[in-house]
Amino acid sequence: MKIAIVGFSGSGKSVLADILGDFYNTQVLHLDQVNFLPNWATRPDQEQVKIVRAFLDSHDSWIIDGNYPNLEYWRRMEDADIIIELLLNRITCLCRAFCRFLKYRGSTRPDMADNCNEKFDLEFIMWILMHGRSDSIKRRYQYLHERYYKKIVVLRNQNQINSYLTSVGVSTKQY
């Protein structure tokens, strides 16, 4: 099973990836861990691509969460058996990001690079509410719908996420 999970920041991509990874007993790659080095430094682009390529080449089954269009995006979409888009509304994503901040404040969440303490600042808030929902990003999601309509699952709220998890046999208590 190969699952690509994309969507808006704060929508729950990493949590869903971990739940499905446990359920399917398969390797999960969080692209935030590829992009970031300790203390929010950014890994060089070529090194990031090399890590993702090596992961794709060495696993018959995988779950990858994150957008990162420069990281083998179209290969991930093409190779995936299922593409899950988490397109929750702005306020829900903002609330989830804030709750995540409260949970991990002063520490690093499990799906992030070491020493990247959780933050919730104006730049991130603006990304969630505005910049992360640009027309070009929305067009990329629309293109996914058109090109991969047979294997795409679009989830727009918690009820749809719960229904999807139930449909594949996962307990929704985890999410």
Salt bridges, closest charged atoms under 4 A:
ASP18 OD1 - HIS30 NE2 2.86
ASP32 OD2 - ARG109 NH2 3.30
GLU47 OE2 - ARG43 NH1 3.11
ASP57 OD1 - ARG75 NH2 2.54
ASP65 OD2 - HIS30 ND1 2.30
GLU72 OE2 - ARG53 NE 2.81
GLU78 OE1 - ARG147 NH2 3.36
ASP79 OD2 - ARG75 NE 3.33
GLU85 OE1 - HIS145 NE2 2.35
ASP111 OD2 - ARG109 NE 2.79
GLU118 OE2 - ARG100 NE 2.95
GLU118 OE1 - ARG109 NH1 2.64
